[in-house]
Amino acid sequence: MIKKLKYCMMMKKNMGSIDRTLRLLVAVLFVVLYATEVITGTWGIIVMVLAIIFAVTGFIGFCPLYLPFGISTMKKK
């Protein structure tokens, strides 16, 4: 667990504040849709998995899918 935490801390952030905020808002929206049973069943599970992924990447500011494409939404310094 400690190794994984150290690895996460070493990853360079590649998400800007707007990207992170949008991901967190979408994660909250997905949780609300699932909690109010608007989305249920298999789609509900898929939406909750996406909500967790969006929340985690939003909080840590790093998206592994951006790496192979060289994408970064961080502002240039």
N, C-alpha and C positions, 0 to 999 in steps of 0.2 A: 504494500500500500504506500509506503514511504517513497519507494522508487518511482511509482507512478506519479505521486504528487510532485516530486522533484522534476520529473520529465515535463509535467504540465507547466511548471513554473519556468522551465527553460525555453519553452516554445515562444517564438516571437509572435506578438499579437499581429493579426492581419485584418482586423475588423474595426471600422470606425464607429463613432458613437451613434450615428443614425442607423447603421446596420445592426448594431447590438440592441438598440431600443426597439427597432421593428421586430427583431426575432423574439424579444421578451414579450412584446405586446401580442404577437401571434401565438406564442406559447400560452399566455393567459387566456386568450380567446378560445384556443383549442380545449383547455381545461374546463372553461365555462360551458362550452358546447357539449362536452362529455358529461359534466356534472348535472346539467339540466336535461340530459337524455335526448338532446337534439340529434346527436350522433351516437349510435350504439353498435353493438355487435363487433364484427371484424373491423369495420371502418372506425369504430370507436377505439379499438386497440391500436390501430395504425396511427390515428390522430394523437393518441396519448404518447406513443413512442416518439413521434415527431415533436410533440410539445416538450418532451424531456430533452431531446437533442437540441432543439432551438434554445431552451433555457440554459443548458450547460454551455453551449457555444457562446451564447449571449453574455453569460456571466464571466467566462474566462477570456473572451475577446479573441478567440482563435477558432478558425474553421479549417479542419483538415482537407476539405474538398477544394479549398482555394489554392492549396499548395501546388498540385500538379499543373494548374493553369496559370500560376503566377499572379493570382488576383489578390489585391489588397485594397480595402476600402478605407484605410487609414489616410489621414491628410498628410500630404508631403510636407516635410520640415524645411 
